[in-house]
Amino acid sequence: MSEWWTYTLSDLLMFSARTYFRQFALLNEALWPAHILAAAAGLVLVGCIVRGAGRAGRLAAALLAASWLWVAWAYHAQRYADINLAAPYFAIGFALQAVLLAWLASRHRAPSIVSYRSPLGALAFALVLLSLLLYPLFALFEEHGWSQAEVFGIAPDPTVAATLGMLLLWRAPWFLWPLPLLWCAISGATLMELGVAQAWVLPLAGGLALAAGIASRLGLRDTRAAPA
């Protein structure tokens, strides 16, 4: 019997790219017309970013919490588990992130949102728009067709991309970052092994968000430390 460290990702994946994207087609078929609600949630998220004050941060956190919880159950537990033995663990991770986001939404002090007109805000806003507008189009680029489109609030990757943008806008606490970044690595590695062209998108988004978040915190720390 081969030692466990001799296995590669290709040995662990038990499905093809066709089977992987077929899961989104089945999911979309089963959930339609929930996509209308998902689109509405995306528009509300954009509205929260533009408003950027008061209860907008709390509402955005609540929307993302609901999205992560829904993806945990409807996609990972109900669909992805049919082809991937690790999917139940992914569902637990997404549910845990939903709890963390719900905690953020329930805080007495609403999370403030950085202006989307700032350099940091512009990058964050771009990540949110990536999740809402470009991710569904990847199905056409890959010639899968609209039936297999990945939609924010329903599929994991666009939901994570939007979350990365909001984490930047919130200058969120460190413990809200690990699970989204971990999914960037897992999804990217899976799609790369399947030979999907969009495999680099989410890991790149995660890397940019992490670098920008670190730079923002260092800059904020330097500003506070500077003498008056």
C-alpha positions in Angstrom: 0.0 0.0 0.0 1.4 3.4 -1.0 2.2 5.9 1.8 -0.3 8.8 2.1 2.3 11.4 1.2 2.7 9.8 -2.3 -0.8 10.8 -3.2 -1.5 13.9 -5.3 -4.7 15.9 -5.6 -5.5 14.1 -8.8 -5.6 10.8 -6.9 -8.1 12.3 -4.4 -10.5 13.9 -6.9 -13.2 11.4 -7.9 -14.9 13.5 -10.6 -14.3 15.3 -13.8 -14.8 18.9 -14.7 -18.0 17.9 -16.5 -19.3 16.2 -13.4 -18.3 19.2 -11.2 -20.1 21.8 -13.3 -23.1 19.4 -13.7 -23.7 19.9 -10.0 -24.3 23.6 -10.6 -26.8 22.8 -13.3 -28.7 20.5 -11.0 -28.5 23.1 -8.2 -29.7 25.9 -10.4 -32.6 23.8 -11.7 -33.6 22.8 -8.2 -33.5 26.3 -6.8 -34.9 28.5 -9.5 -36.4 31.1 -9.1 -34.3 31.7 -5.9 -31.8 33.3 -8.2 -34.0 36.4 -8.3 -33.7 36.7 -4.5 -29.9 36.2 -4.8 -29.7 39.0 -7.4 -31.7 41.2 -5.1 -29.4 40.4 -2.2 -26.5 41.3 -4.4 -28.0 44.7 -5.3 -28.7 45.3 -1.6 -25.0 44.5 -0.9 -23.9 47.1 -3.4 -26.3 49.6 -1.9 -24.8 49.0 1.5 -21.3 49.7 0.1 -22.5 52.9 -1.5 -24.3 54.1 1.6 -21.4 53.0 3.8 -22.8 54.3 7.1 -25.3 53.6 9.8 -26.9 50.1 9.6 -25.5 49.3 6.1 -22.5 47.4 7.6 -24.8 45.3 9.8 -27.2 44.5 6.9 -24.3 43.5 4.6 -22.9 41.2 7.3 -26.4 39.6 7.8 -26.8 39.1 4.1 -23.4 37.4 3.8 -24.1 35.2 6.9 -27.3 34.0 5.3 -25.5 33.3 2.0 -22.7 31.3 3.6 -25.2 29.2 5.6 -27.3 28.6 2.5 -24.3 27.5 0.4 -23.2 25.2 3.3 -26.5 23.4 3.2 -27.8 23.7 -0.4 -24.6 23.2 -2.2 -22.0 21.5 0.0 -24.2 19.2 2.0 -26.9 18.5 -0.6 -25.0 18.5 -3.9 -21.2 18.6 -3.7 -21.3 15.7 -1.1 -22.5 13.4 -3.9 -19.2 13.6 -5.6 -16.7 14.8 -3.0 -16.2 13.0 0.3 -14.7 16.2 1.8 -17.9 18.2 1.1 -19.5 17.7 4.6 -16.4 19.3 6.1 -16.7 22.2 3.7 -20.3 22.6 4.8 -19.2 22.8 8.4 -16.6 25.4 7.5 -19.1 27.5 5.6 -21.6 27.2 8.5 -18.9 28.4 10.9 -18.2 31.4 8.8 -21.9 32.1 8.7 -21.9 32.2 12.5 -18.9 34.6 12.6 -20.6 36.9 10.1 -23.9 36.7 12.1 -21.9 37.7 15.2 -20.5 40.7 13.3 -24.1 41.7 12.2 -25.4 41.4 15.8 -22.8 43.6 17.4 -24.1 46.7 19.2 -21.7 48.8 17.2 -22.3 48.3 13.4 -19.2 47.5 11.3 -18.1 50.7 9.5 -17.5 50.5 5.8 -14.5 52.2 4.1 -15.5 54.5 1.3 -15.5 52.7 -2.1 -13.9 55.8 -3.6 -10.6 55.2 -1.7 -8.0 52.9 -3.3 -8.8 50.1 -0.8 -12.5 50.6 -1.3 -12.2 50.5 -5.0 -10.4 47.1 -4.9 -13.0 45.8 -2.5 -15.9 47.1 -4.6 -14.2 45.4 -7.6 -14.2 42.1 -5.8 -17.9 42.4 -5.0 -18.7 43.2 -8.6 -16.6 40.3 -9.7 -18.8 38.0 -7.7 -22.1 39.5 -8.9 -21.4 40.2 -12.6 -18.4 38.2 -13.9 -18.7 34.9 -12.1 -22.0 34.0 -13.9 -20.3 34.8 -17.2 -17.5 32.3 -16.6 -20.0 29.5 -17.5 -20.1 31.0 -21.0 -16.4 31.5 -21.3 -15.9 27.8 -20.4 -18.8 26.9 -22.8 -20.8 25.3 -20.0 -23.9 27.4 -20.8 -26.1 29.5 -18.5 -27.6 26.4 -16.7 -24.2 25.9 -15.0 -23.6 29.5 -14.0 -22.2 30.2 -10.6 -24.3 32.8 -8.8 -23.6 34.8 -5.6 -25.5 33.4 -2.6 -26.0 30.1 -4.3 -22.5 28.9 -5.4 -19.5 29.0 -3.1 -16.9 30.9 -5.2 -18.8 34.1 -6.0 -20.1 34.2 -2.4 -16.5 34.0 -1.1 -15.3 36.6 -3.6 -18.0 39.1 -2.4 -17.1 38.3 1.2 -13.4 39.1 0.6 -14.5 42.5 -0.7 -16.6 43.2 2.3 -13.9 42.1 4.7 -11.7 44.7 3.1 -14.3 47.4 3.4 -14.9 46.5 7.1 -11.2 46.2 7.9 -12.6 43.1 9.5 -11.0 41.3 12.5 -8.4 38.7 11.7 -10.6 35.7 12.6 -13.1 36.4 9.8 -10.4 35.9 7.2 -9.0 32.3 7.5 -12.1 30.4 6.2 -12.6 32.5 3.0 -8.9 32.4 2.3 -8.8 28.6 2.9 -11.6 28.2 0.4 -9.7 30.3 -2.2 -6.9 27.7 -1.9 -9.2 24.7 -2.0 -11.3 25.9 -4.9 -8.3 27.1 -6.9 -6.4 23.8 -6.4 -9.5 21.8 -7.4 -10.2 23.8 -10.6 -6.5 23.7 -11.6 -6.5 20.0 -11.3 -9.6 19.8 -13.4 -8.0 22.0 -16.0 -10.5 24.9 -15.7 -9.4 28.3 -17.0 -11.0 30.3 -14.2 -9.0 28.4 -11.6 -6.7 31.3 -10.9 -9.5 33.8 -10.3 -10.4 33.1 -6.7 -6.8 32.5 -5.4 -5.8 35.8 -7.1 -8.7 37.6 -5.5 -7.8 36.1 -2.1 -4.1 37.0 -2.5 -5.0 40.6 -3.5 -7.5 41.0 -0.6 -5.0 39.6 1.9 -2.2 41.9 0.7 -4.5 44.9 0.7 -5.9 44.1 4.1 -2.4 43.8 5.6 -1.2 47.0 4.0 -4.3 48.8 5.2 -3.8 47.7 8.8 -0.1 48.6 8.7 -0.9 52.0 7.3 -3.6 52.5 9.9 -1.2 51.5 12.7 1.5 53.9 11.4 -1.0 56.7 11.3 -2.1 56.1 14.9 1.5 55.9 16.0 2.6 59.1 14.3 3.1 62.0 16.7 0.5 64.8 16.5 
